[in-house]
Amino acid sequence: MRFSYGLSLVLLGAALAPAPAPAREVAPGVTVSRSVAVALSRPLRELAAEAAAQPAVADGAEREVRNSDLSGKGDHSLVEPADATDPVRQAAFPMQPEPNRLTDPLASFDGISATGFLPPDTTGDVGPNHYVQAVNVKVAVYDKTGTQLVAPTNINLLFAALPAGDVCRTTNSGDPIVLYDQFADRWLVSQFGLKFSAPTSFNQCIAISQTADPTGSWYVYDFLWATDRLNDYPHFGVWPDGYYATFNQFNAALTAWEGAGVAIYERDRMLDGLSAQQVTFDIGAVNLNYGGHQIVDLDGATLPSAGEPARVLEWDNAGWIGDPVDTLRLWEVHVDWTTPANSTFGANAAYDANFELLPADATVLQDTGQACSGTRACIPQPGTAVKVDSISDGRLMYRSSHRIFGDHDSLLVQQTVNAGGSIAGPRWIEIRGALAGTPAIYQQGTYSPDATHRWMGSVAMDGDGDVALGYSASSASVFPSILYTARHPYDPLGQMTLGEKTLQAGAGSQTSGSSRWGDYSTLSVDPTDDCTFWYTNQYYASTSSGSWKTRIGAFEVWGCGAVFAYDFENGNTSGWSQTVP
């Protein structure tokens, strides 16, 4: 199936004082609109300093940010048995001999602490000189040594320059995302704006830094998503022709699932602070059984060819929507700002009639279902009967990274599955050939080397093709901690071979009855060397209901950026030796 639409563009108004055109549904489920409002903020460092000087407002309430459980997506009646075997589980710690391993943390420092919200939705990204982190509902800026340049500040303060009463200015709703746009040397910070009082309004709030300095001023945008559908769980990716996003939709009363949504925002105009278009695809209007999508985010310096569509992935467990086996779906999403009628959400000849990539080997793709046999609050912790959320419901986790090499392109994604015996483990998948029209799964594995639960993961690839995975880890004897592992590109397929390192050991458990944990974490690659991984996730320094902390850290895979030679004869058991540093 293919969506298409046609629209005559009308260029509107001055850059910072647009008169937005009304949204137009130009095809079933397809809407084109323009930013509700756009303005230039004052420097973030000034806003933060002024906010810090104001008296603190007492607020001891523990507030839970909404999170879809995709319960309206298909038939969940089939749950694999707890003792099922994952065919691609990595159940041991194979390790390359030193020095062919991971580095210890090259940087490690605390980020934003508890804000009164559960979960924190920890996100961040790294640029040439800064690390920008956001949680529900704060943003902060650090240099790469951990020096705090902008203290944690309410995200909606960035939007204070928008007109009085604007949803992005008056609400501070959360579900943030931070991205560094390496192709423009700019930053993106986004959260949703939710107005439940009449008249209801559900908006997406996007800020683009005016320069490479995230402590300075930002172009701030308010885009209306809908008045009757909530834009939950927004995730973003950078693509040359737009900022792409995926959503899970619910009705305004939060009582019904409304399917998946995809949006593209007019990147070129937003980089200049001009009024910008939003193109949205309401996938729920076509099929309510789809959901939990993940948009790709482009890494590395190599751009796709002009007009190349971005990709969106989705995972469906067997039995959910009629699939006899677990199925990974892959779509193309294309926008054409010059000729909007050419914009499509759909397929090419490599895809079947449902515009999906079907598994070439269903047995290899099959996992053993949701962790803990489908019970989300299932991760044990020391010293408490309270268990935390695995978010193991067929939801692909942030980010899905896409990288272009000379002879192939590589697309990574991961989610939490039942690794066997009701142990949660991250299933990571690498797809190659997505840009060539013949995508195929190149490798996959479920990293679960012992009985400790591992979940809330994020996966990325450096410029040499090394794959790293960061995640939470916990058991009845291990406090929730932040760990990472990795592999070289020439290692056995589906295996994380370089051991496991600790970014931050936990020292406490979360006792809140909500069970909510994380919602997502973020692993990204430093654009200055295309080798250093930066990861952020949550932990507890002591047991409490909801006084979480976050950690930001960096690490590398040994040898990234060097030239290697094949060298078995010199006794190097890995078969490789570094020849040029």
C-alpha positions as CSV (number, residue, x, y, z in Angstrom):
1,M,0.0,0.0,0.0
2,R,1.2,3.5,-0.7
3,F,0.1,6.9,0.5
4,S,0.5,9.9,-1.7
5,Y,-0.8,13.4,-1.7
6,G,-0.8,16.6,-3.6
7,L,-0.7,20.2,-2.3
8,S,0.0,23.6,-3.7
9,L,2.4,25.4,-1.3
10,V,1.7,28.9,-0.1
11,L,4.7,30.5,1.4
12,L,3.7,32.4,4.5
13,G,4.7,35.4,6.5
14,A,7.9,36.5,8.1
15,A,10.4,34.1,9.6
16,L,9.4,34.7,13.3
17,A,5.8,35.8,12.8
18,P,4.1,33.2,10.7
19,A,0.4,33.0,10.0
20,P,-0.1,29.3,10.0
21,A,-2.4,27.7,7.4
22,P,-5.0,25.3,8.6
23,A,-4.0,21.6,8.5
24,R,-5.3,19.8,5.4
25,E,-6.0,16.1,5.1
26,V,-5.0,15.7,1.5
27,A,-5.4,11.9,1.4
28,P,-6.8,9.3,3.9
29,G,-4.6,9.6,6.9
30,V,-2.2,12.1,5.4
31,T,-2.1,15.7,6.7
32,V,0.0,18.7,5.7
33,S,0.2,21.7,8.1
34,R,2.5,24.5,9.0
35,S,4.0,25.4,12.3
36,V,1.5,27.0,14.7
37,A,4.2,29.3,16.0
38,V,8.0,29.9,15.7
39,A,10.2,32.3,17.6
40,L,13.9,32.8,18.6
41,S,14.5,32.1,22.3
42,R,16.8,34.0,24.6
43,P,20.1,32.1,25.2
44,L,19.5,28.9,27.2
45,R,22.2,29.8,29.7
46,E,20.4,33.1,30.6
47,L,17.0,31.3,30.9
48,A,18.6,28.7,33.2
49,A,20.4,31.3,35.3
50,E,17.2,33.2,35.9
51,A,15.2,30.1,36.7
52,A,17.9,29.0,39.2
53,A,17.6,32.4,41.0
54,Q,13.8,32.0,41.5
55,P,12.4,30.5,44.7
56,A,11.9,26.8,44.5
57,V,8.4,25.6,44.2
58,A,7.5,22.8,46.6
59,D,6.3,19.8,44.7
60,G,6.7,16.4,46.3
61,A,4.3,14.6,44.0
62,E,5.6,11.6,42.1
63,R,4.2,12.0,38.6
64,E,4.1,9.3,36.0
65,V,4.6,10.3,32.3
66,R,2.3,8.4,30.0
67,N,3.6,5.4,28.2
68,S,1.7,3.3,25.7
69,D,1.7,-0.5,26.4
70,L,0.5,-1.1,22.8
71,S,-2.3,-3.1,24.4
72,G,-4.6,-2.2,21.6
73,K,-2.2,-3.4,18.9
74,G,-3.5,-6.7,17.6
75,D,-4.1,-10.0,19.4
76,H,-1.7,-10.6,22.3
77,S,-3.2,-14.0,23.2
78,L,-0.1,-15.9,22.1
79,V,2.6,-15.8,24.7
80,E,5.6,-18.2,24.3
81,P,6.4,-20.4,27.3
82,A,8.8,-19.2,29.9
83,D,11.2,-22.1,29.3
84,A,11.4,-21.6,25.6
85,T,14.9,-21.4,24.1
86,D,15.9,-18.3,22.1
87,P,17.7,-19.6,19.0
88,V,20.1,-16.7,18.9
89,R,20.7,-16.2,22.6
90,Q,24.3,-15.5,23.5
91,A,24.5,-17.4,26.8
92,A,28.2,-17.0,27.7
93,F,30.9,-14.3,27.9
94,P,33.1,-15.0,24.9
95,M,35.9,-12.4,25.0
96,Q,38.8,-11.5,22.7
97,P,42.2,-11.5,24.4
98,E,43.6,-8.2,25.6
99,P,43.9,-5.6,24.2
100,N,41.1,-6.4,21.8
101,R,38.4,-5.3,24.1
102,L,36.4,-2.3,25.3
103,T,38.0,0.6,27.2
104,D,36.9,1.4,30.7
105,P,34.8,4.6,30.8
106,L,36.8,7.4,29.3
107,A,34.4,9.9,30.9
108,S,31.7,9.3,33.5
109,F,29.7,11.8,35.4
110,D,26.2,12.3,36.8
111,G,23.6,14.0,34.7
112,I,20.2,15.3,35.7
113,S,18.7,13.8,38.9
114,A,15.1,13.1,39.9
115,T,12.6,15.7,38.7
116,G,9.5,14.3,40.4
117,F,8.6,12.2,37.3
118,L,8.7,8.5,36.7
119,P,10.2,7.4,34.4
120,P,13.0,9.8,33.4
121,D,13.0,9.0,29.7
122,T,16.8,9.5,29.6
123,T,18.1,10.9,26.4
124,G,21.1,12.8,25.2
125,D,23.6,13.3,22.4
126,V,27.2,14.4,21.9
127,G,28.6,17.1,19.6
128,P,32.1,18.4,19.0
129,N,32.3,20.2,22.4
130,H,29.1,19.4,24.3
131,Y,26.9,16.8,25.7
132,V,23.2,17.8,25.9
133,Q,21.0,15.7,28.1
134,A,17.2,15.8,28.7
135,V,14.8,13.9,31.0
136,N,11.2,14.4,32.0
137,V,11.0,17.5,32.0
138,K,14.5,19.1,32.2
139,V,17.4,19.8,29.8
140,A,21.0,20.4,30.8
141,V,24.3,21.0,28.9
142,Y,27.8,19.7,29.8
143,D,31.2,19.9,28.4
144,K,32.9,16.6,27.7
145,T,34.7,16.5,31.0
146,G,31.4,16.7,32.9
147,T,31.4,20.4,33.7
148,Q,27.8,21.6,33.9
149,L,27.4,24.6,31.5
150,V,23.6,24.9,31.8
151,A,22.0,23.6,35.0
152,P,18.8,21.4,34.6
153,T,16.1,23.7,33.3
154,N,12.5,23.2,32.5
155,I,12.3,22.4,28.8
156,N,9.3,24.6,28.2
157,L,11.4,27.7,29.2
158,L,13.0,27.3,25.8
159,F,9.6,28.1,24.4
160,A,8.9,31.2,26.5
161,A,9.3,33.4,23.4
162,L,6.2,31.8,21.8
163,P,2.9,33.7,22.1
164,A,1.1,33.8,25.4
165,G,-1.1,30.8,25.8
166,D,0.9,28.7,23.3
167,V,0.8,25.0,24.3
168,C,4.5,24.5,24.1
169,R,5.0,27.5,26.3
170,T,2.4,26.7,28.9
171,T,2.9,23.0,29.2
172,N,5.9,20.9,30.2
173,S,4.8,17.5,29.3
174,G,7.9,15.4,28.8
175,D,8.9,12.5,26.5
176,P,12.0,14.4,25.4
177,I,14.5,13.6,22.6
178,V,17.9,15.2,22.1
179,L,19.8,14.9,18.8
180,Y,22.9,16.4,17.4
181,D,22.5,17.1,13.7
182,Q,26.1,16.6,12.5
183,F,25.3,17.6,8.9
184,A,24.4,21.1,10.1
185,D,26.3,21.4,13.3
186,R,23.1,22.1,15.2
187,W,21.1,20.6,18.1
188,L,17.5,19.4,18.3
189,V,15.5,19.2,21.6
190,S,11.9,18.1,21.5
191,Q,9.1,17.1,23.8
192,F,5.3,16.8,23.4
193,G,2.9,19.5,24.6
194,L,-0.4,18.0,26.0
195,K,-3.4,20.1,26.7
196,F,-6.3,18.0,28.1
197,S,-8.6,20.9,29.1
198,A,-11.1,22.0,26.5
199,P,-10.3,22.7,23.8
200,T,-7.9,19.8,23.8
201,S,-4.7,20.2,21.8
202,F,-1.8,17.7,21.4
203,N,1.3,19.3,20.0
204,Q,5.0,18.6,19.3
205,C,7.5,21.2,20.6
206,I,10.8,21.3,18.7
207,A,13.8,23.5,19.3
208,I,16.7,23.9,16.9
209,S,19.9,25.6,18.2
210,Q,20.6,28.8,16.3
211,T,24.3,28.0,16.2
212,A,26.6,25.1,17.2
213,D,26.5,26.3,20.8
214,P,23.6,24.7,22.7
215,T,23.9,27.2,25.5
216,G,22.9,30.0,23.2
217,S,19.6,30.8,21.5
218,W,17.2,28.4,19.8
219,Y,14.6,28.6,17.1
220,V,11.5,27.2,18.8
221,Y,8.5,25.6,17.1
222,D,5.1,24.5,18.0
223,F,3.4,22.0,15.6
224,L,-0.1,20.8,16.2
225,W,-0.3,17.1,16.0
226,A,-4.1,16.7,16.5
227,T,-6.9,17.8,18.7
228,D,-8.4,14.3,19.2
229,R,-5.3,12.1,19.2
230,L,-2.4,12.0,21.6
231,N,1.1,11.9,20.1
232,D,2.7,9.6,22.7
233,Y,6.3,8.3,22.8
234,P,7.8,10.5,20.1
235,H,11.2,9.4,18.7
236,F,13.2,11.4,16.2
237,G,15.9,10.8,13.6
238,V,18.0,13.1,11.4
239,W,17.7,12.6,7.6
240,P,19.1,15.0,5.0
241,D,15.6,16.2,3.9
242,G,13.9,16.4,7.2
243,Y,13.6,15.6,10.9
244,Y,11.5,12.4,11.0
245,A,9.5,11.2,14.0
246,T,7.4,8.3,15.0
247,F,4.5,8.3,17.5
248,N,2.1,5.9,19.3
249,Q,-1.4,7.5,19.2
250,F,-4.2,7.4,21.8
251,N,-7.5,9.1,21.9
252,A,-7.9,12.3,23.9
253,A,-9.4,10.5,26.9
254,L,-6.5,7.9,26.9
255,T,-9.0,5.1,26.7
256,A,-8.4,3.8,23.2
257,W,-5.4,2.9,21.0
258,E,-5.4,5.0,17.8
259,G,-2.4,3.3,16.0
260,A,0.9,4.5,14.8
261,G,1.8,7.9,13.4
262,V,4.8,9.2,11.4
263,A,5.8,12.9,10.8
264,I,8.4,14.7,8.8
265,Y,9.4,18.3,9.7
266,E,10.9,20.8,7.2
267,R,14.6,20.7,8.4
268,D,16.0,23.2,5.9
269,R,13.6,26.0,6.9
270,M,13.9,25.1,10.6
271,L,17.7,25.6,10.5
272,D,17.0,29.2,9.4
273,G,14.2,29.9,11.9
274,L,11.5,30.0,9.2
275,S,8.0,28.8,9.4
276,A,8.0,25.1,8.5
277,Q,5.8,22.4,7.2
278,Q,4.8,19.2,9.0
279,V,3.7,16.2,6.9
280,T,2.0,13.4,9.0
281,F,0.9,9.9,8.2
282,D,-1.8,8.5,10.4
283,I,-1.0,4.8,10.1
284,G,-3.8,4.0,12.4
285,A,-6.3,5.2,9.8
286,V,-5.1,2.4,7.6
287,N,-4.3,-0.4,10.1
288,L,-4.7,-0.2,13.8
289,N,-2.5,-3.3,14.3
290,Y,0.7,-1.4,13.6
291,G,2.6,0.4,16.4
292,G,5.8,0.7,18.3
293,H,7.7,2.0,15.3
294,Q,11.3,3.3,15.3
295,I,12.5,5.9,12.8
296,V,16.2,5.6,11.7
297,D,18.7,8.2,12.7
298,L,21.7,8.7,10.3
299,D,25.2,8.3,11.7
300,G,28.6,9.0,10.1
301,A,29.6,11.5,7.5
302,T,28.3,9.8,4.4
303,L,24.9,11.0,3.1
304,P,22.5,8.9,1.1
305,S,21.8,9.9,-2.5
306,A,19.4,12.9,-2.9
307,G,15.8,11.9,-2.4
308,E,16.6,8.6,-0.8
309,P,13.7,7.7,1.5
310,A,14.3,7.3,5.3
311,R,13.4,4.0,6.9
312,V,10.9,3.0,9.7
313,L,11.0,-0.3,11.4
314,E,8.4,-2.2,13.5
315,W,8.4,-5.6,15.3
316,D,5.3,-7.8,15.8
317,N,5.4,-10.9,18.0
318,A,3.9,-14.1,16.6
319,G,0.1,-14.1,17.0
320,W,-0.3,-10.4,17.6
321,I,-1.7,-9.4,14.2
322,G,-2.0,-12.8,12.5
323,D,1.7,-13.4,11.8
324,P,2.6,-17.0,12.3
325,V,6.1,-16.0,13.3
326,D,7.8,-13.0,14.8
327,T,8.0,-10.4,12.1
328,L,10.3,-7.4,11.5
329,R,8.7,-4.8,9.2
330,L,10.5,-2.2,7.3
331,W,9.0,0.8,5.5
332,E,10.3,3.6,3.3
333,V,9.2,7.1,4.1
334,H,9.8,9.8,1.5
335,V,9.1,13.6,1.6
336,D,9.4,16.0,-1.3
337,W,9.0,19.6,-0.1
338,T,9.2,21.0,-3.7
339,T,6.5,18.7,-5.1
340,P,4.5,17.5,-2.1
341,A,2.5,15.1,-4.3
342,N,5.6,13.0,-4.5
343,S,5.7,12.3,-0.7
344,T,4.9,8.7,0.2
345,F,4.7,6.3,3.0
346,G,5.0,3.0,1.2
347,A,7.0,0.4,-0.7
348,N,9.2,-0.4,-3.6
349,A,9.4,-3.6,-5.5
350,A,11.4,-5.3,-2.8
351,Y,8.5,-5.2,-0.4
352,D,5.3,-7.2,-0.3
353,A,1.7,-5.8,-0.6
354,N,1.8,-4.7,3.1
355,F,4.9,-2.7,2.5
356,E,6.9,-4.8,4.9
357,L,10.2,-6.7,4.8
358,L,9.3,-10.3,5.6
359,P,11.9,-12.5,7.3
360,A,14.0,-14.5,4.9
361,D,14.4,-17.1,7.7
362,A,11.5,-17.1,10.2
363,T,13.3,-19.5,12.5
364,V,16.3,-17.2,12.9
365,L,14.0,-14.2,13.6
366,Q,11.8,-16.0,16.1
367,D,12.4,-15.0,19.7
368,T,10.8,-16.4,22.8
369,G,8.3,-13.6,23.3
370,Q,7.9,-10.9,25.9
371,A,10.3,-11.0,28.8
372,C,8.8,-12.6,31.9
373,S,6.0,-14.2,29.9
374,G,4.4,-10.9,29.0
375,T,4.3,-9.3,32.5
376,R,6.0,-5.9,32.1
377,A,6.7,-5.2,35.8
378,C,9.0,-8.2,36.1
379,I,12.7,-7.1,36.7
380,P,13.7,-8.0,40.2
381,Q,15.8,-5.8,42.5
382,P,17.6,-6.4,45.8
383,G,15.9,-5.8,49.1
384,T,12.4,-5.3,47.8
385,A,9.5,-7.2,46.3
386,V,8.9,-4.4,43.8
387,K,9.8,-5.2,40.3
388,V,10.4,-2.7,37.5
389,D,9.2,-2.4,33.9
390,S,11.0,-4.3,31.1
391,I,8.9,-2.6,28.3
392,S,9.0,-6.0,26.5
393,D,5.9,-5.6,24.4
394,G,7.2,-5.7,20.8
395,R,8.5,-2.2,21.1
396,L,11.7,-1.4,19.2
397,M,13.9,0.8,21.4
398,Y,15.6,4.1,20.7
399,R,17.7,4.6,18.6
400,S,17.6,2.9,15.3
401,S,20.9,4.0,13.7
402,H,21.7,3.9,10.0
403,R,25.2,4.2,8.6
404,I,26.5,4.2,5.0
405,F,29.8,2.5,4.2
406,G,31.6,2.2,0.8
407,D,30.2,-1.2,0.0
408,H,27.1,-1.5,2.1
409,D,24.7,0.3,4.5
410,S,24.0,-0.9,8.0
411,L,20.8,-0.4,10.0
412,L,20.8,-1.3,13.7
413,V,17.8,-1.7,16.1
414,Q,17.1,-3.6,19.3
415,Q,14.4,-4.5,21.8
416,T,14.0,-6.5,25.0
417,V,12.8,-10.1,24.6
418,N,12.5,-13.2,26.8
419,A,16.0,-14.7,26.4
420,G,14.7,-17.9,28.0
421,G,13.6,-18.9,31.4
422,S,11.8,-15.5,31.7
423,I,15.1,-13.6,31.7
424,A,15.0,-10.3,29.9
425,G,17.7,-9.8,27.3
426,P,18.3,-7.2,24.5
427,R,17.8,-8.6,21.0
428,W,19.9,-6.6,18.6
429,I,19.6,-6.8,14.8
430,E,21.7,-5.5,11.9
431,I,20.0,-5.1,8.5
432,R,22.1,-4.5,5.4
433,G,21.0,-3.4,2.0
434,A,18.1,-1.2,3.1
435,L,19.2,1.5,0.6
436,A,19.8,-1.0,-2.2
437,G,16.2,-2.1,-2.4
438,T,17.1,-5.6,-1.2
439,P,17.2,-5.4,2.6
440,A,18.1,-8.5,4.6
441,I,19.0,-9.3,8.1
442,Y,22.8,-9.7,8.3
443,Q,23.1,-10.7,11.9
444,Q,21.2,-10.7,15.2
445,G,21.7,-11.9,18.8
446,T,20.1,-11.8,22.2
447,Y,22.8,-10.8,24.7
448,S,22.0,-12.7,27.9
449,P,25.2,-14.4,29.2
450,D,23.9,-15.2,32.7
451,A,20.8,-15.1,34.8
452,T,20.9,-11.3,35.3
453,H,18.2,-9.4,33.5
454,R,19.4,-6.9,30.9
455,W,16.9,-4.4,29.3
456,M,16.4,-0.8,28.4
457,G,19.1,-1.0,25.8
458,S,20.4,1.2,23.0
459,V,22.6,0.1,20.2
460,A,25.0,2.0,17.8
461,M,27.8,1.4,15.4
462,D,31.1,3.4,15.1
463,G,32.9,4.4,11.9
464,D,34.8,1.1,11.8
465,G,31.7,-1.0,12.0
466,D,32.1,-2.0,15.7
467,V,28.7,-2.5,17.3
468,A,28.2,-1.4,21.0
469,L,25.2,-2.0,23.2
470,G,24.4,-0.1,26.4
471,Y,21.6,-1.3,28.9
472,S,20.3,-1.6,32.4
473,A,21.1,-4.8,34.4
474,S,19.4,-6.0,37.5
475,S,18.6,-9.2,39.5
476,A,17.6,-10.1,43.1
477,S,21.2,-9.7,44.1
478,V,22.4,-6.9,41.6
479,F,21.1,-3.4,42.0
480,P,19.9,-1.8,38.7
481,S,23.2,-0.8,37.1
482,I,24.4,0.6,33.7
483,L,26.5,-1.7,31.6
484,Y,27.8,-1.9,28.1
485,T,29.3,-4.5,25.7
486,A,30.5,-4.5,22.1
487,R,31.9,-6.5,19.1
488,H,34.3,-6.0,16.2
489,P,32.9,-6.3,12.7
490,Y,35.0,-9.4,11.9
491,D,33.8,-11.3,15.0
492,P,31.4,-14.3,14.8
493,L,28.0,-13.0,13.7
494,G,25.4,-12.4,16.4
495,Q,28.0,-12.3,19.2
496,M,29.1,-9.5,21.6
497,T,32.7,-10.6,22.0
498,L,34.5,-7.8,23.8
499,G,33.4,-8.5,27.4
500,E,31.2,-6.4,29.6
501,K,32.0,-3.1,31.4
502,T,30.2,-1.1,34.1
503,L,29.5,2.5,33.4
504,Q,27.7,2.9,36.8
505,A,27.0,0.4,39.5
506,G,23.7,0.9,41.1
507,A,23.5,1.1,44.9
508,G,19.8,1.1,45.5
509,S,16.4,-0.1,44.2
510,Q,13.3,1.7,43.0
511,T,10.3,1.0,45.4
512,S,7.6,3.0,43.6
513,G,4.5,0.9,43.0
514,S,4.3,2.3,39.4
515,S,7.1,0.0,38.3
516,R,8.1,2.4,35.6
517,W,11.7,2.4,34.5
518,G,13.6,4.3,31.9
519,D,11.2,4.2,28.9
520,Y,14.4,4.6,26.8
521,S,18.1,5.3,27.0
522,T,20.5,6.7,24.4
523,L,23.8,5.5,22.9
524,S,25.4,7.8,20.3
525,V,28.7,8.2,18.6
526,D,31.0,11.2,18.9
527,P,31.1,13.1,15.5
528,T,34.7,14.3,16.1
529,D,36.3,10.9,15.8
530,D,33.4,8.6,14.8
531,C,34.8,6.1,17.4
532,T,33.8,7.2,20.9
533,F,30.4,6.0,22.2
534,W,28.5,8.1,24.6
535,Y,25.7,6.6,26.7
536,T,23.2,7.8,29.2
537,N,20.8,5.8,31.4
538,Q,19.3,5.9,34.9
539,Y,20.3,4.3,38.2
540,Y,19.7,4.7,42.0
541,A,22.4,5.7,44.4
542,S,20.2,4.5,47.3
543,T,16.9,2.8,47.6
544,S,13.9,5.1,47.3
545,S,10.5,5.4,45.8
546,G,11.6,7.6,42.9
547,S,14.9,9.5,43.6
548,W,16.6,8.3,40.5
549,K,19.9,9.6,39.1
550,T,21.3,9.5,35.6
551,R,24.8,8.9,34.4
552,I,26.6,10.0,31.2
553,G,29.7,8.2,30.1
554,A,32.0,7.5,27.1
555,F,33.9,4.5,26.0
556,E,35.6,3.1,22.9
557,V,36.2,-0.2,21.2
558,W,39.9,-1.0,21.0
559,G,41.5,-0.1,17.7
560,C,38.8,2.1,16.2
561,G,40.2,4.5,13.7
562,A,43.4,2.5,13.2
563,V,44.6,0.4,10.3
564,F,44.8,-3.3,10.8
565,A,46.6,-6.3,9.2
566,Y,45.7,-9.9,9.3
567,D,48.4,-11.5,11.5
568,F,47.9,-15.1,12.5
569,E,51.5,-16.1,12.2
570,N,52.7,-13.8,15.0
571,G,50.6,-15.6,17.6
572,N,47.7,-13.1,17.7
573,T,44.8,-15.4,18.4
574,S,42.3,-12.9,17.2
575,G,44.0,-12.9,13.8
576,W,44.3,-9.1,13.7
577,S,47.0,-6.7,14.8
578,Q,47.2,-2.9,14.8
579,T,49.7,-1.6,12.3
580,V,49.1,2.1,12.2
581,P,47.9,4.0,15.3
